Amino acid sequence: MGREEECKDATHNIWDTEKDNKERIKGLEKVALEYPECMNPLTDIAELYLGMDDIENTIKTYQRIIDLKDKFKFIWDNDLGKAYLFINNYEKAIEHLKDFEVNGHDYSNGLFIAFAYLKKGDKKKFVEKFDKWITEDLEKSFDQHEYEKEIKALFNEKDLKFIEEIWDKYYEKYSNMDPYKLYCELYKQNYPKSKVDKEEFDDGDSDNDDFEIPAKLKRRQFEQLKAEYLYLDRKTMFGDPDDADYDNFFKLNTDFRQPFIFHKKLIIFHQIISKDNVFQ
């Protein structure tokens, strides 16, 4: 086993064995000392400090990453870009985040590129980059809360309000859309013809051997499954469910061969906004 793998194992072990974040930080500091060529222990430490709302130590840790960047054997442009963003070097942040956008993949990369432009004061570019990021996966419209700590750490009240206003436009657009039309949009997004390709799954992974693209639901099928999900969700929470109810609800939540569940978030949010009283 090489040192990179040893470092990853040691890092994972800290997360598994230490439940207190302060103890995790202590353990990760030891891993960082033992494997000075690896960046991931320090990025984990920065994220832990951020989760604890300790912005000062978050920034100090990101500064350590930047100060040591030439010593790292494995440089992650995505994390390095975020580090530069937190210490207000926006040009470097954009440079590394864009490099990663070309050569790597991270769910939040495009969002942090947009953030970097907003920190520079370029609202037009922020809106452009934000639109590009969010339209790649419309479920991101519902994800604002997942970035709450980063947004609060990076921006003042004026910019916070601006981000919220922009994000809310997408949330309102998709949450107010006819549920079946939204399902169709999600289906096209998750199963575009260009991706339904043997190479997409022929990577030697046995988990993909029996993968099948689920058939697109007709509106009637969609409404039936939506009603079933909402009914079982409310019954398991407030009613008197039996074992069969739990089994069926579990299946709807976990069976990824089920042609409805790839947009689980949609169902959860429409559970909240649905006007249909399907719980008897």
Backbone as a ProteinNet text record, in pm:
[ID]
protein_1_A
[PRIMARY]
MGREEECKDATHNIWDTEKDNKERIKGLEKVALEYPECMNPLTDIAELYLGMDDIENTIKTYQRIIDLKDKFKFIWDNDLGKAYLFINNYEKAIEHLKDFEVNGHDYSNGLFIAFAYLKKGDKKKFVEKFDKWITEDLEKSFDQHEYEKEIKALFNEKDLKFIEEIWDKYYEKYSNMDPYKLYCELYKQNYPKSKVDKEEFDDGDSDNDDFEIPAKLKRRQFEQLKAEYLYLDRKTMFGDPDDADYDNFFKLNTDFRQPFIFHKKLIIFHQIISKDNVFQ
[TERTIARY]
84.4	0	88.1	60.6	137.8	99.8	176.8	152.7	19.9	-18.6	-147	-261.4	-257.8	-362.9	-355.5	-233.8	-218.3	-279.2	-255.9	-310.4	-462.9	-518.2	-664.1	-722.4	-657.9	-705.7	-698.7	-587.8	-571.7	-676.3	-703.8	-804.9	-943.2	-977.4	-1107.9	-1121.1	-1011.5	-1014.1	-1046.7	-991.9	-1021.8	-1170.7	-1227.2	-1369.7	-1455.5	-1411.3	-1490.2	-1481.4	-1364.2	-1342.3	-1370.2	-1351.6	-1372.8	-1506.8	-1593.6	-1726.3	-1732.5	-1639.4	-1633.4	-1545	-1593.9	-1519.8	-1384.5	-1375.4	-1246.6	-1144.7	-1190.2	-1100.4	-1063.3	-1157.2	-1127.1	-1017.3	-1027.4	-925.7	-789.1	-783.2	-655.9	-598.9	-685.1	-639.1	-593	-666.4	-630.4	-502.1	-476.7	-349.6	-232.4	-249.2	-143.5	-122.8	-233.5	-222.8	-152	-184.9	-122.1	28.3	70.6	213.4	283.1	213.5	274	280.3	183.3	178.1	175.1	286.1	288	268.1	281	263.7	116.9	27.6	-114.2	-198.7	-288.3	-370.8	-497.9	-552	-686.5	-705.5	-605.8	-630.2	-656.3	-583.2	-601.4	-734.7	-777.8	-908	-1019.8	-1005.1	-1104.5	-1106.6	-988.8	-980.4	-1050.6	-1025.8	-1090	-1241.7	-1291.3	-1435.6	-1494.1	-1419.6	-1466.9	-1476.8	-1374.9	-1379.7	-1497.7	-1521.2	-1632.6	-1765.1	-1777.8	-1898.8	-1921.3	-1813.1	-1820.9	-1837.7	-1851.7	-1863.2	-1737.6	-1624.5	-1496.9	-1428.2	-1471.2	-1424.7	-1276.1	-1229.3	-1088.2	-997.6	-1025.7	-942.4	-966.8	-1086.7	-1111.5	-1016	-1009.4	-922.8	-775.5	-737.5	-598.2	-559.7	-651.9	-621.6	-609.6	-698.2	-686.6	-556.7	-514.8	-387.3	-271.7	-279.8	-176.5	-169.1	-285.7	-288.7	-216.1	-244.6	-181.6	-31.5	7.6	149.9	227.9	161.1	228.6	203.6	132.2	85	196.5	314.6	424.7	482.4	449.6	500.7	406.6	282.2	186.7	217.5	213.2	234	108.6	-6.3	-133.2	-210.2	-215.6	-283.9	-426.1	-521.4	-661.3	-700	-715.2	-747.2	-877	-972.9	-1101.1	-1084.3	-1014.9	-995.1	-900	-800	-707.2	-779.8	-869.9	-949	-1034.6	-1096.3	-1177.6	-1090.1	-970.2	-878.3	-845.9	-814.5	-786.6	-909.3	-1027.4	-1149.5	-1166	-1136.1	-1154.2	-1051.2	-937.1	-839.1	-842.6	-950.4	-978.6	-884.9	-824.3	-746	-833.9	-919.4	-1024.6	-972.8	-868	-812.2	-755.8	-680.4	-625.6	-737.5	-839.9	-953.6	-1017.8	-1044.1	-1106.6	-1016	-886.7	-790.3	-795.4	-787	-783.1	-919.4	-1025.4	-1158.4	-1191.2	-1148.5	-1171.9	-1087.4	-962.9	-879	-945.9	-1002.3	-1069.1	-1195.2	-1264.1	-1386.6	-1358.3	-1240.6	-1201.7	-1155.6	-1080.6	-1012.4	-1073.5	-1170.1	-1226.4	-1376.1	-1432.8	-1576.9	-1606.5	-1681.9	-1729.4	-1863.5	-1959.2	-2096.7	-2103.8	-2016.7	-2026.9	-1928.7	-1845.9	-1739.5	-1790.5	-1892.1	-1945.6	-2002.4	-2059.1	-2113.4	-2002.9	-1890.2	-1781	-1712.1	-1715.9	-1669.5	-1759.1	-1889.3	-1983.4	-1957.7	-1934.8	-1905.4	-1781.9	-1679.5	-1555.4	-1580.7	-1664.5	-1696.4	-1776.7	-1866.8	-1943.4	-1853	-1755.7	-1660.3	-1578.4	-1556.6	-1486.2	-1575.5	-1704.8	-1798.2	-1864.3	-1843	-1898.7	-2030.3	-2139.6	-2269.5	-2319.8	-2292.3	-2335.6	-2271.6	-2141.7	-2071.4	-2118.8	-2148	-2201.4	-2330.9	-2422.8	-2552	-2531.6	-2441.1	-2411.4	-2358.4	-2260.2	-2200	-2296.8	-2374.7	-2472.5	-2578.6	-2624.8	-2724.7	-2669	-2544.1	-2481.1	-2473.9	-2437.1	-2423.5	-2558.2	-2657.3	-2783.7	-2865.9	-2852.3	-2930.7	-2872.6	-2749.9	-2693.8	-2764.2	-2820.6	-2890.9	-2995.2	-3119.4	-3220.3	-3255.2	-3216.5	-3239.1	-3155.8	-3051.6	-2971.3	-3055.3	-3169.1	-3257.5	-3300.9	-3301.8	-3349.2	-3235	-3111.2	-2993.9	-2931.2	-2995.1	-2930.5	-2884.9	-2965.1	-2931.1	-2801.5	-2763.2	-2642.1	-2515.1	-2525.9	-2409.9	-2422.2	-2510.8	-2539.1	-2415	-2335.6	-2217.8	-2113.6	-2089.8	-1992.8	-2037.3	-2166.7	-2218.1	-2205.2	-2242.1	-2233.7	-2089.2	-1997.8	-1857	-1794.9	-1844.9	-1782.4	-1842.9	-1971.1	-2039.9	-2101	-2115.2	-2183	-2334.5	-2409.4	-2555.5	-2613.9	-2556.7	-2606.6	-2592.3	-2475.7	-2453.4	-2534.2	-2550.4	-2633.9	-2775.2	-2829.5	-2964.5	-2970	-2865.5	-2860.3	-2858.7	-2775.5	-2768.9	-2903.9	-2965.6	-3095.3	-3200.9	-3201.3	-3299.1	-3280	-3154.9	-3126.6	-3165.6	-3124.2	-3153	-3303.1	-3375.1	-3519.6	-3594.5	-3543.1	-3608.6	-3614.1	-3503.9	-3500.9	-3587	-3581.9	-3663.9	-3811.8	-3853.4	-3993.7	-4032	-3941.4	-3970.1	-4000.8	-3916.3	-3933	-4032.6	-4043.6	-4139.5	-4282.6	-4301.1	-4434.9	-4468.9	-4373.6	-4398	-4492.1	-4571.6	-4655	-4566.7	-4601.6	-4513.8	-4475.5	-4568.8	-4535.6	-4438.4	-4456.3	-4361.6	-4222.2	-4218.7	-4089.6	-4027	-4109.3	-4061.1	-3999.8	-4066.8	-4015	-3880.9	-3868.8	-3741.5	-3631.6	-3664.5	-3566.9	-3528.8	-3625.4	-3596.4	-3497.4	-3522.7	-3430.7	-3291.9	-3289	-3161.6	-3083.6	-3152.9	-3086.2	-3054.9	-3135.2	-3114.9	-3111.8	-3023	-3011.9	-2961.4	-3002	-2964.5	-2814.1	-2743.2	-2597.6	-2533.1	-2603.9	-2547.6	-2592.8	-2702.8	-2751.5	-2666.9	-2554.4	-2447.7	-2378.8	-2343.3	-2279.1	-2154.3	-2077.3	-1954.8	-1982.1	-2102.7	-2136.1	-2131.1	-2161.2	-2169.8	-2071.5	-2004.3	-1912.5	-1773.5	-1760.7	-1632.9	-1575.9	-1627.6	-1577.6	-1636.4	-1730.9	-1794.6	-1913.5	-1908.7	-2015.2	-2147.8	-2144.3	-2268.7	-2350.7	-2283.7	-2353.5	-2403.3	-2373.5	-2405.4	-2553.6	-2638.6	-2781.9	-2852.5	-2775.1	-2837.2	-2923.4	-3043.1	-3132.9	-3187.9	-3195.8	-3256	-3405.4	-3459.7	-3602.5	-3688.7	-3801.7	-3894.7	-3955.7	-3978.2	-4040.3	-4187.1	-4231.3	-4369	-4465.2	-4582.5	-4692	-4748.8	-4823.5	-4876.4	-4958.1	-5039.9	-5125	-5040.5	-4935.5	-4846.1	-4777.2	-4734.2	-4667.6	-4757.9	-4881.8	-4974.5	-5003.8	-5012.1	-5038.4	-4923.2	-4799.6	-4684	-4664.2	-4690.5	-4681.2	-4779.6	-4902.8	-5004.2	-4964.6	-4908.4	-4866.5	-4755.3	-4658.6	-4548.2	-4599	-4680.2	-4730.9	-4815.4	-4896.7	-4981.3	-4895.9	-4796.9	-4713.7	-4626.1	-4578.7	-4496.3	-4574.8	-4695.1	-4776.2	-4824.6	-4855	-4902.4	-4792.6	-4670	-4560	-4523.9	-4555.3	-4524.4	-4637.4	-4763.1	-4874.9	-4985	-4981.1	-5089.1	-5056.4	-5111.7	-5091.5	-5040.5	-4914.8	-4863.3	-4836.9	-4851	-4813.8	-4682.5	-4635.6	-4506.5	-4505.6	-4617.9	-4624.9	-4609.6	-4668.1	-4654	-4508	-4440.1	-4298.7	-4216.3	-4246.2	-4172.4	-4191	-4315	-4342.7	-4278.3	-4282.9	-4222.1	-4070.8	-4012.5	-3868.7	-3831.4	-3912.8	-3885.3	-3889.7	-3989.9	-4000.5	-3881.2	-3823.5	-3710.6	-3576.1	-3563	-3429.9	-3409.2	-3515	-3497.9	-3469.7	-3344.4	-3306.8	-3343.3	-3396.8	-3450.3	-3593.3	-3652.5	-3787.3	-3783.5	-3861	-3846.5	-3891.8	-3925.5	-3973.4	-3873	-3780.4	-3705	-3578.5	-3541.7	-3420.9	-3441.6	-3566.8	-3592.8	-3656.8	-3594.2	-3646.5	-3668.7	-3575.5	-3591	-3722.1	-3757.1	-3881	-3999.9	-4004.9	-4116.2	-4117.9	-4001.6	-3994.6	-4046.5	-4005.4	-4049	-4194.9	-4241	-4382.4	-4470.4	-4411.8	-4483.6	-4517.9	-4426.3	-4445.8	-4543.3	-4528.8	-4607.3	-4734.8	-4751.8	-4869.8	-4997.2	-5097.3	-5226.6	-5322	-5279.1	-5365.5	-5361.9	-5475.9	-5483.9	-5504.7	-5394	-5404.6	-5399	-5377.6	-5371.8	-5511.9	-5555.3	-5688.9	-5679.6
-119.5	0	124.8	218.3	341.3	439.8	544.6	642.1	716.4	739.9	807.5	724.1	593.2	505.3	494.7	490.5	486.3	610.9	725.9	851.6	850.3	802.3	794.2	702.9	587.9	494.1	555.7	624.4	687.9	797.5	872	978.3	919.8	815.6	750.7	692.4	639	580.1	685.3	805.4	914.2	946.7	955.9	986.6	876.6	753.1	640.4	626.7	652.9	624.6	743.7	864.5	983.9	1048	1060.7	1118.4	1267.5	1314.3	1456	1529.3	1639.5	1709.7	1762.7	1805.8	1854	1741	1622	1506.3	1463.7	1477.9	1447.5	1539.9	1667.2	1763.6	1726.1	1688.4	1646.5	1526.1	1428.8	1310	1341.4	1427.3	1463.8	1545.6	1625.2	1699	1601.2	1491.9	1390.5	1324	1296.5	1236.9	1333.6	1462.6	1563.5	1571.8	1554.6	1555.6	1431.6	1318.5	1192.9	1184.7	1249.3	1245.3	1389.1	1460.4	1602.9	1626.7	1520.3	1536.7	1526.7	1495.7	1476.4	1593.6	1639	1754.6	1718.9	1598.4	1570.2	1583.1	1550.8	1573.1	1720.2	1809.7	1952.5	2004.3	1954.5	1998.4	1950.3	1830.9	1781.4	1867.9	1908.5	1995	2128.3	2185.8	2313.2	2298.9	2188.5	2166.9	2146.2	2079.9	2062.2	2196.2	2279.2	2412	2493	2482.6	2555.4	2506.3	2374.2	2317.7	2359.7	2395.3	2442.1	2593.9	2658.6	2805.1	2876.3	2807.7	2867.5	2918.6	3035.4	3088.9	3123.1	3173.1	3210.6	3091	2977.7	2859.3	2795	2813.1	2766.7	2836.7	2968.5	3047.4	3014.6	2999.9	2965.2	2831.1	2735.4	2603.2	2610.8	2686.3	2703.8	2776.3	2869.3	2937.5	2838.9	2745.3	2640.8	2559.2	2525.7	2448.8	2524.9	2653.7	2735	2749.3	2769.8	2783.7	2656.3	2542	2413.4	2352.4	2424.2	2362.8	2304	2365.4	2315.4	2184.3	2150.7	2026.6	1908.9	1938.4	1830.2	1750.5	1618.8	1532.2	1530.2	1536.2	1529.7	1659.5	1744	1872.3	1859.4	1898.3	1898.4	2042.4	2074.1	2211.3	2259.5	2168	2208	2260.8	2185.5	2227.7	2346.5	2348.9	2461.5	2589.7	2577.3	2692.5	2746.2	2656.2	2698.6	2764.8	2711.9	2770.9	2915.3	2938.7	3075.4	3165.5	3109.4	3188.2	3237.2	3150.3	3186.2	3287.7	3296.6	3398.5	3520.1	3528.6	3647.2	3666.4	3558.5	3566.7	3510	3595.5	3549.1	3505.7	3571.9	3533.9	3392.2	3362.4	3227.8	3126.5	3166.8	3077	3038	3136.7	3110.3	3024.6	3055	2978.5	2829.8	2798.3	2657.5	2590.3	2660.7	2602.1	2574.1	2662.6	2639.9	2524	2513.7	2399.8	2269.5	2268.7	2147.6	2120.4	2225.5	2209.8	2135.9	2159.9	2095.9	1952.5	1931	1802.3	1711.8	1759.9	1679	1695.9	1643.2	1656.2	1670.4	1772.8	1791.3	1862	1813.8	1864	2014.5	2067.9	2208.8	2300	2245.5	2324.4	2450.5	2435.3	2549.5	2656.8	2614.5	2710.7	2796.8	2735.2	2811.9	2902.3	2864.6	2957.5	3081.7	3060.1	3172.4	3258	3192.2	3265.6	3354.4	3301.2	3377.5	3505.4	3495.4	3615.3	3715.5	3666.5	3758.5	3827.7	3753.5	3814.8	3923.6	3907.3	4010.1	4130.6	4116.2	4224.6	4217.1	4105.4	4089.1	4010.8	4080.9	4014.9	3951.6	4017.5	3963.6	3827.4	3817.3	3690.8	3587	3630.5	3538.2	3475.3	3558.3	3507.1	3410.6	3445.1	3358.9	3222.7	3223.3	3098.3	3019.7	3090.7	3024	2954.6	3022.5	2962.6	2837.7	2844.2	2728.1	2611.3	2640.2	2535	2473.4	2554.7	2503.8	2433.5	2475.5	2412.8	2278.7	2249.1	2116.8	2009.4	2048.7	1955.1	2035.9	2033.5	2123.5	2092.5	1973.4	1945.5	2037.5	2099.4	2195.2	2315.1	2335.5	2445.3	2434.8	2311.8	2288.1	2274	2300.9	2267.6	2385.7	2499.9	2618.8	2596.9	2526.2	2505.9	2428.6	2347.8	2266.8	2352.5	2473.8	2563.1	2683.3	2672.9	2786.2	2835.5	2743.5	2784.2	2851.2	2795.4	2855.8	2995.7	3009.3	3138.4	3243.7	3206.5	3301.6	3339.1	3243.3	3270.8	3362.9	3355.9	3428.8	3566.8	3584.8	3703.7	3790.4	3919.4	4012.3	4001.4	4075.1	4064.5	4102.2	4203.2	4246.8	4136	4072.4	3964.3	3839.9	3814.4	3702	3715.7	3836	3860.7	3843.5	3889.9	3877.1	3729.7	3649.4	3505.8	3440.2	3473.9	3415	3448.9	3573.3	3615	3538.5	3522.7	3449.7	3303.3	3241.7	3099.4	3075.6	3166.2	3149.3	3149	3220	3221.4	3080.7	3006.4	2869.7	2777.5	2796.7	2715.4	2732.9	2858.5	2885.5	2829.7	2841.7	2791.4	2642.6	2564.9	2420.2	2369.2	2436.6	2389.8	2420.9	2521.5	2556.1	2490.2	2420.4	2352.1	2233.7	2204.5	2084.9	1964.8	1884.3	1774.3	1678.5	1646.8	1552.9	1615.5	1744.1	1811.6	1815.5	1837.4	1837	1698.4	1596.2	1458	1436.3	1484.3	1467.2	1538.3	1657.7	1729.6	1651.3	1595.5	1517.4	1389.6	1329.8	1208.3	1239.3	1347.4	1385.8	1417.4	1478.9	1516	1393.4	1297	1179.2	1074.2	1070.4	967.3	1026.9	1124.4	1176.8	1067.6	1074.2	969.8	955.2	1066.2	1061.2	979.3	967	893.2	748	718.8	581.8	507.6	466.3	418.4	303.2	202.6	87	126.8	223.7	265.4	327.4	382.1	449.1	351.1	223.8	125.8	10.4	3.2	-107.1	-71	-66	-26.6	-135.3	-257.4	-367.1	-373.2	-288	-285.2	-379.1	-483.2	-582.7	-524	-412.5	-350.8	-297.7	-276.7	-222.4	-330.3	-457	-564	-571.4	-547.2	-560.3	-425.9	-318.5	-186.3	-175.4	-123.2	-99.3	42.5	110.3	242.7	226.3	286.8	269.3	333.4	269.3	323.5	453	545.6	671.9	648	704.8	686.6	773.4	717.6	798.4	879.5	983.9	1070.1	990.6	897.6	821.2	737.9	674.2	595.1	685	800.3	896	935.1	970.3	1014	901.5	778.8	665.2	644	649.1	628.6	746.3	865.5	982.5	970.9	932.9	917.5	807.8	698.5	588.4	633.3	707.5	754.2	847.1	944.6	1040.6	971.7	877.1	802.9	725.2	649.8	568	653.9	765.6	854.2	904.9	949.8	1002.6	891.4	776.5	665.9	614.9	603.8	556.2	657.5	784.5	887.3	907.6	905.2	945.5	840	736.8	639.4	514.5	402.7	273.4	174.2	190.3	106.2	-36.6	-130.3	-268.4	-298.2	-420.4	-456.6	-434.9	-463.7	-447.3	-300.4	-210.8	-67.3	-24.2	-70.2	-35.7	-92.4	-216.5	-279.9	-202.3	-163.2	-90.4	48.2	113.9	246.7	237.1	134.9	112.9	88.9	11.6	-17.4	110.2	193.4	317.8	409.7	400.5	487.1	432.9	303.6	246	168.3	126.8	43.3	131	139.5	228	171.1	49.3	-2.4	48	96.1	151.1	279.2	289.3	401.4	536.6	543.6	669.3	731.7	652.4	694.3	771.3	779.4	856.1	1003.2	1046.4	1185	1187.9	1117	1108.8	1247.3	1340.4	1474.9	1538.2	1516.3	1572.8	1527.5	1399	1345.7	1406.5	1416.3	1473.3	1616.8	1695.8	1835	1849.1	1761.7	1768.9	1712.1	1635.6	1594.3	1718	1813.9	1936.1	2030.8	2046.3	2148.7	2095.4	1960.9	1903	1949.1	1980.9	2021.3	1902.3	1786.1	1668.8	1606.9	1583.9	1516.1	1367.9	1294.7	1153.9	1064.4	1120.9	1038.5	1020.4	899.6	867.6	839.1
0	0	0	-93.3	-101.1	7.8	19.9	126.8	107.9	-17	-39.6	17.3	-10.5	41.1	192.8	246.2	392	455.9	394	445.7	441	330.5	318.7	425.9	447.5	549.5	688.5	716.6	847.8	868.4	761.9	769.1	793.6	718.8	736.7	876.7	928.3	1062.3	1168.5	1151.9	1246.5	1244.4	1125.2	1113.1	1174.9	1161.1	1212.8	1364	1419.8	1562.2	1652.7	1602.6	1685.2	1649.8	1746.9	1722.4	1755.1	1837	1872.1	1770.8	1717.2	1611.8	1657.9	1782.7	1833.7	1839.1	1877.3	1879.2	1737.5	1646.1	1505.9	1453.9	1488.4	1444.2	1499.4	1627.7	1687.2	1613.1	1584.3	1512.6	1372	1303.6	1166.6	1161.2	1264.8	1272.1	1277.9	1351.8	1359.1	1223.6	1153.6	1020	925.4	935.4	849.3	873.3	998.4	1029.8	975.5	982.4	936.4	784.6	717.9	571.2	517.2	528.8	490.2	341.3	259.8	115.3	73.5	167.7	135.5	185.2	101.4	134.6	210.8	191	240.5	391.5	478.6	621.9	653.9	586.6	612.3	558.5	442.2	391.2	482.3	538.1	634.1	760	806.5	924.9	897.8	780.1	744.7	744.3	688.1	682.4	821.5	909.2	1046.7	1118.8	1103.9	1166.1	1111.8	981.7	921.8	978.9	994	1052	1195.3	1264.6	1403.6	1411.3	1294.1	1285.5	1335.9	1330.4	1370.2	1243.7	1199.3	1071.7	1076.4	1191	1203.4	1177	1240.7	1219.5	1083.6	1028.1	891.2	795.4	806.1	717.7	742.7	869.9	901.8	840	842.6	786.2	635	571.6	426.8	390.9	474.8	450.7	460.4	554.3	565.2	436.7	381.2	256.5	145.9	135.5	31	55.4	181.1	213.4	182	193.6	174.4	37.1	-49	-172.9	-258.1	-256.2	-339	-286.3	-160.9	-102.1	-124.3	-161.9	-177.9	-303.4	-287.1	-402.4	-488.9	-424.9	-496.2	-470	-570.1	-556.8	-611.1	-532	-573.7	-604.6	-732.5	-771.5	-707.9	-690.8	-633.9	-491.9	-407.1	-268.5	-258.8	-346	-346.3	-387.6	-484.4	-525.8	-412.8	-337.1	-222.7	-116.3	-98.2	-0.6	-38.2	-165.6	-211.2	-194.9	-216.7	-202.1	-58.5	37.9	178.2	227.1	158.3	200.3	106.7	28	-54.3	-173.2	-221.7	-344.7	-456.9	-511.2	-600.5	-737.1	-786.2	-916.4	-910.7	-804.3	-787.7	-766.5	-693.6	-670.3	-802.5	-886.4	-1016.1	-1103.4	-1102.3	-1182.8	-1148.5	-1019.3	-979.6	-992.8	-961.6	-975.3	-1121.2	-1211.7	-1354.5	-1406.4	-1358.1	-1397	-1356.3	-1236.2	-1189	-1270.2	-1310.9	-1389.6	-1519.6	-1576.3	-1701.9	-1679.3	-1571.5	-1553.2	-1446.9	-1372.6	-1265.1	-1256.3	-1148.1	-1128.7	-980.7	-948	-811.1	-819.3	-741	-745.9	-724.2	-638.7	-600.3	-672.8	-760.5	-822.4	-890.9	-974.6	-1047.8	-957.1	-844.4	-748.8	-689.4	-656.5	-596	-698.1	-825.4	-929	-929.2	-921.5	-915.4	-791.5	-678.1	-554.4	-570.2	-637.5	-654.3	-734.4	-837.8	-916.1	-833.8	-750.2	-666.4	-565.1	-510.7	-417.5	-487.2	-617.6	-695.3	-722.9	-697.1	-724	-860.1	-931.5	-1065.6	-1056.6	-1030.9	-1013.5	-1143.4	-1256.2	-1385	-1410.6	-1384.2	-1404.3	-1303	-1181.4	-1081	-1130.5	-1179.7	-1226.8	-1342.8	-1433.6	-1548.9	-1503.9	-1413.1	-1366.7	-1278.3	-1198.5	-1113.3	-1198.2	-1302.2	-1391.3	-1458.5	-1503.6	-1567	-1469.6	-1344.3	-1243.3	-1208.6	-1184.8	-1132.6	-1240.1	-1366.3	-1472.2	-1515.2	-1475.4	-1502	-1420.2	-1307.8	-1220.1	-1144.4	-1191.7	-1136.1	-990.9	-940.1	-798.6	-709.3	-766.6	-690.3	-645.8	-712.1	-673.9	-528.6	-477	-341	-240.3	-282.3	-199.9	-127.1	-126	-69.7	74.2	153.1	294.5	312.7	212	223.2	219.1	170	158.8	252	348.8	437	510.5	564.2	641.7	553.1	434.4	343.4	300.8	270.1	224.8	334.8	456.6	567.8	599.7	580.9	608.7	503.7	381.3	271	244.4	276	225.3	335.1	301.8	391.9	372.5	452.9	450.9	314.4	251.4	121.1	17.2	14.3	-81.5	-45.1	84	127.4	71.9	81.5	31.6	-119.5	-189	-335	-376.3	-310.3	-340.3	-315.8	-203.9	-169.8	-274.1	-320.7	-421.2	-551.9	-593.9	-717.7	-703	-591.8	-570.5	-562.7	-495.4	-477.3	-610.2	-710	-840.9	-899.7	-883.8	-935.5	-849.9	-719.8	-630.1	-663.6	-681.7	-711.6	-848.7	-944.4	-1079	-1076.4	-1009	-1012.6	-909.7	-794.8	-695.1	-736.9	-823.9	-871.7	-1004.9	-1062.5	-1189.3	-1168	-1268.6	-1262.5	-1230.9	-1128.2	-1086.1	-1198.4	-1286	-1392.9	-1492.9	-1521.8	-1611.3	-1549.2	-1418	-1349.4	-1354.2	-1337.3	-1350.2	-1488.6	-1592.4	-1728.9	-1746.7	-1688	-1694.2	-1623.5	-1508.2	-1432.8	-1506.1	-1573	-1649.5	-1761.4	-1834.8	-1942.9	-1888	-1770.7	-1709.2	-1664.7	-1603.3	-1549.3	-1654.4	-1761.2	-1863	-2003.2	-2028	-2164.6	-2257.5	-2382.5	-2477.8	-2489	-2475.9	-2489.2	-2378.8	-2265.1	-2152.7	-2150.9	-2220.8	-2224	-2325.3	-2280.2	-2366	-2295.5	-2370.6	-2308.6	-2232.3	-2284	-2217.5	-2081.7	-2065.5	-1939.6	-1823.3	-1851.7	-1744.5	-1761.7	-1874.6	-1900.5	-1849.8	-1715.7	-1657.7	-1568.6	-1583.5	-1502.6	-1363.8	-1333	-1201.5	-1203.4	-1121.7	-1121.4	-1077.7	-1002.5	-957.2	-1074.2	-1188.4	-1304.2	-1399.9	-1367.8	-1460.9	-1493.7	-1393.2	-1416.1	-1422.3	-1446.6	-1453.4	-1577.9	-1559.2	-1670.5	-1659.5	-1772.8	-1773.2	-1748.6	-1643.3	-1615.3	-1722.4	-1750.1	-1848.1	-1795.8	-1886.2	-1846.5	-1813.7	-1703.7	-1659.8	-1740.2	-1765.8	-1817.4	-1701.2	-1733.9	-1627.8	-1526.5	-1574	-1482.2	-1386.6	-1439.7	-1353.9	-1251.4	-1298.2	-1209.9	-1093.7	-1124.1	-1020.1	-921.8	-970.9	-882.3	-784.4	-836.2	-749.3	-654	-701.3	-614.5	-498.8	-530.6	-426.4	-328.3	-380.9	-293.1	-198.9	-253.5	-169.8	-60.3	-96.7	0.9	107.3	63	157.2	256.9	205.8	293.9	383.7	331.5	413.2	533.5	509.4	618.9	711.5	653.7	737	828.9	776.6	861.6	969.2	945.6	1044.9	1145.5	1096.6	1182.4	1195.4	1112.1	1111.7	1190.7	1145.6	1211.5	1108.2	1064.1	955.5	999.9	905.5	932.6	861.6	872.3	812.8	661.9	597.6	452.2	413.2	494	466.1	474.6	580.5	595.1	480.1	441.6	331.8	201.6	174	50	51	166.8	176.8	162.3	223.8	211.5	65.5	-3	-143.3	-227.2	-202.2	-277.9	-253.5	-135.3	-100.3	-144.4	-156.4	-174.3	-303.3	-369.9	-488.4	-609.5	-648.9	-758.4	-895.2	-899.5	-1025.4	-1044.9	-936.1	-941.1	-1024.5	-1132.4	-1225.4	-1171.7	-1045.2	-990	-895.1	-843.6	-727.4	-761.8	-888.1	-919.4	-887.4	-872.8	-834.3	-697	-603.9	-466.8	-406.8	-433.3	-378.5	-424	-548.8	-601	-517.9	-486.2	-408.8	-269.7	-208.4	-73.8	-73.7	-171.9	-173	-212.9	-301.4	-336.4	-226.1	-138.2	-18.3	64.6	66.4	143.7	73.6	-57.4	-126.4	-189.2	-189.1	-252.3	-182.9	-260.8	-205.1	-193.3	-242.5	-238.3	-100.6	-43	86.1	60.5	43.1	8.1	129.9	246.4	367.6	422.5	429	480.6	629.4
[MASK]
++++++++++++++++++++++++++++++++++++++++++++++++++++++++++++++++++++++++++++++++++++++++++++++++++++++++++++++++++++++++++++++++++++++++++++++++++++++++++++++++++++++++++++++++++++++++++++++++++++++++++++++++++++++++++++++++++++++++++++++++++++++++++++++++++++++++++++++++++++++++

